[in-house]
Amino acid sequence: MAEIREMIGKEVEVTAGGMAYRGTLIEVTDSEVTIRTALQWVSLPASSVGQMRLAAGRSTAVADRINVEPHPEDDDGAGG
């Protein structure tokens, strides 16, 4: 397993409190593990972290972009 200091700034998978988190490892202290996920920053109590490893492959949990197409019923041709 890679040492924690080598994981900082890299995408990791963290299991804590029965939940799995994936994001960029920002900081590890004696009391907290902080990661930046695709949607938010997450601080986890260090005592709850069961596993932390480098993430394999590309995350598919959240798309990089969300393209929104107008609904056909919304286009009434009025131009406004």
C-alpha positions as CSV (number, residue, x, y, z in Angstrom):
1,M,0.0,0.0,0.0
2,A,1.2,3.5,-0.9
3,E,2.2,5.6,2.1
4,I,-0.4,8.3,3.0
5,R,1.9,11.2,2.2
6,E,2.4,9.8,-1.3
7,M,-1.5,9.8,-1.8
8,I,-2.0,13.5,-1.1
9,G,-3.2,15.2,-4.2
10,K,-4.2,11.9,-5.9
11,E,-7.6,10.3,-6.3
12,V,-8.3,7.8,-3.6
13,E,-11.1,5.5,-2.4
14,V,-11.9,5.8,1.3
15,T,-14.1,3.5,3.3
16,A,-15.4,5.0,6.6
17,G,-18.5,4.3,8.7
18,G,-19.8,1.7,6.2
19,M,-19.7,4.3,3.3
20,A,-17.3,4.5,0.4
21,Y,-16.0,7.8,-0.8
22,R,-13.9,8.7,-3.8
23,G,-12.1,11.9,-4.4
24,T,-8.8,13.8,-4.2
25,L,-7.0,13.3,-0.9
26,I,-6.4,16.8,0.5
27,E,-5.2,16.3,4.1
28,V,-4.7,13.7,6.7
29,T,-4.3,14.6,10.4
30,D,-4.5,12.6,13.6
31,S,-8.2,13.4,13.8
32,E,-9.5,13.9,10.3
33,V,-9.1,12.7,6.7
34,T,-10.2,15.4,4.1
35,I,-11.0,14.6,0.5
36,R,-12.5,16.7,-2.3
37,T,-15.2,14.7,-4.1
38,A,-16.8,15.7,-7.4
39,L,-19.6,17.5,-5.5
40,Q,-18.2,18.6,-2.2
41,W,-15.4,18.5,0.4
42,V,-15.7,15.7,2.9
43,S,-14.0,15.5,6.3
44,L,-14.1,12.1,7.9
45,P,-13.0,11.3,11.5
46,A,-9.7,9.4,11.2
47,S,-10.9,6.9,13.7
48,S,-13.8,5.9,11.3
49,V,-11.6,5.2,8.3
50,G,-11.3,1.5,7.7
51,Q,-9.5,1.6,4.4
52,M,-7.8,4.1,2.1
53,R,-6.2,3.2,-1.3
54,L,-5.4,4.8,-4.6
55,A,-8.4,4.8,-6.9
56,A,-8.2,2.6,-9.9
57,G,-9.5,3.9,-13.2
58,R,-11.8,6.8,-13.9
59,S,-14.7,7.6,-11.6
60,T,-18.1,7.1,-13.2
61,A,-20.1,8.3,-10.2
62,V,-20.6,11.8,-11.6
63,A,-20.3,13.0,-15.2
64,D,-17.8,15.6,-15.9
65,R,-20.5,17.7,-17.6
66,I,-24.2,17.6,-17.6
67,N,-25.8,18.5,-21.0
68,V,-29.4,19.6,-20.7
69,E,-31.5,19.4,-23.8
70,P,-34.7,21.6,-23.9
71,H,-37.9,19.6,-23.6
72,P,-39.8,19.5,-26.9
73,E,-42.9,20.8,-25.2
74,D,-41.0,23.9,-24.0
75,D,-40.2,25.1,-27.5
76,D,-43.4,26.8,-28.7
77,G,-41.7,28.7,-31.5
78,A,-42.4,32.1,-29.8
79,G,-38.7,32.7,-29.3
80,G,-38.9,33.8,-25.8
